[in-house]
Amino acid sequence: MYKDLEARVAVITGAGSGIGRACALRLSQEGCRLVLNDIDAASLEATRALLVAPDLAVGLVADIGAPETADELAALALQSFGALHVWVNNAALVRWGQVADCRNDDWDAVFRVTLDGAFYGIRSAIHAMRGNQGPDRGSVINIASGAALAGEEGLGAYGAAKAALVNLTRTTAVEHAREGIRCNVLLPGPIATPGMLAAATQAPGGVAGWEAQTVPGRMGQPEEIANAVCFLASSQASYINGASLSVDGGVSARTNSPRFNQTAGR
Ligand SMILES: NC(=O)c1ccc[n+]([C@@H]2O[C@H](COP(=O)([O-])OP(=O)(O)OC[C@H]3O[C@@H](n4cnc5c(N)ncnc54)[C@H](O)[C@@H]3O)[C@@H](O)[C@H]2O)c1
């Protein structure tokens, strides 16, 4: 538990599923007031119903890729709870396709939600967080991906948008450090969310076969990302700014070279 998170106000985008939902549940357990966003109304309401304090959460069904949504979320936080302390840029869009075949509208759609949406969120968050007092005035947490670190077949647009998000995190961090506003980025590895499980089902051997290839031999759970989000949101992380934290069970620590001993580490 992070005592300082009690009564803090957090915005989470893409809160209707997977990692966003886990962040909402965890921050709710910590006593946060929540402003939840998703493009899907039913999913968002399902998340709200699972919270320990649904009455301390408000929702906005809207597309975070639309330029006005982030400002509306910030305004809703101020109007409903009087402040804004934490912003989790979690919503993203994946469109599979090789770079050579990537259509302009697919490229634009991925960047619009994954990068533009996060940029709008960062900007709105900073303006609202400037209204807070004290040394730790706000924490922005961007959810990127291990795909930001290396190439992955079929994920050209998504990986490029996530890599740009990592850089945007760093610039935001250095520009606002002296205002007491921090900005960090998480790079999840494979996490067992509905979308990821659906993709892994297509792999040879299904989910189990796919998991067996990973360094830890399993996918992460959404709660394991939410744990890192909570830490970065809290003042326990007051001197962590501009950091890129892989939460991937060690996946990104391994080279992709052919292995000499296939049984080592099992
Ligand atoms: N699951 C993984 O293995 C994994 C790995 C690396 C990074 N990530 C990142 O973690 C984040 C969450 O992923 P997830 O697996 O929980 O996804 P998910 O598909 O389970 O949930 C994403 C949520 O975002 C919402 N959403 C989509 N477009 C939106 C929009 N335009 N506006 C508002 N909401 C929108 C969806 O309705 C959904 O509820 C994403 O940024 C993703 O890139 C996930």
The ligand as a Gaussian input file, in Angstrom:
#p B3LYP/6-31G(d) Opt

LIG

0 1
 N       -0.862000      -7.106000     -23.457000
 C        0.390000      -7.050000     -23.799000
 O        1.054000      -8.077000     -23.964000
 C        1.078000      -5.723000     -23.983000
 C        2.451000      -5.733000     -24.240000
 C        3.096000      -4.531000     -24.403000
 C        2.401000      -3.338000     -24.306000
 N        1.075000      -3.355000     -24.073000
 C        0.383000      -2.057000     -23.982000
 O       -0.412000      -2.019000     -22.835000
 C       -1.563000      -1.204000     -23.069000
 C       -2.822000      -1.974000     -22.766000
 O       -2.831000      -3.162000     -23.525000
 P       -3.871000      -4.333000     -23.240000
 O       -3.228000      -5.583000     -23.707000
 O       -4.408000      -4.219000     -21.850000
 O       -5.000000      -3.939000     -24.296000
 P       -6.531000      -4.338000     -24.387000
 O       -6.810000      -4.459000     -25.838000
 O       -6.874000      -5.470000     -23.489000
 O       -7.243000      -3.018000     -23.819000
 C       -7.117000      -1.792000     -24.470000
 C       -8.299000      -0.918000     -24.093000
 O       -8.135000       0.343000     -24.767000
 C       -9.387000       0.715000     -25.311000
 N       -9.177000       1.600000     -26.453000
 C       -8.772000       1.249000     -27.696000
 N       -8.747000       2.315000     -28.496000
 C       -9.138000       3.360000     -27.729000
 C       -9.317000       4.742000     -27.996000
 N       -9.112000       5.250000     -29.221000
 N       -9.721000       5.559000     -26.988000
 C       -9.952000       5.054000     -25.766000
 N       -9.808000       3.724000     -25.460000
 C       -9.404000       2.909000     -26.438000
 C      -10.040000      -0.602000     -25.719000
 O      -11.435000      -0.472000     -25.859000
 C       -9.636000      -1.509000     -24.548000
 O      -10.569000      -1.458000     -23.499000
 C       -1.447000      -0.746000     -24.518000
 O       -0.809000       0.513000     -24.563000
 C       -0.557000      -1.797000     -25.138000
 O        0.131000      -1.322000     -26.285000
 C        0.392000      -4.519000     -23.914000

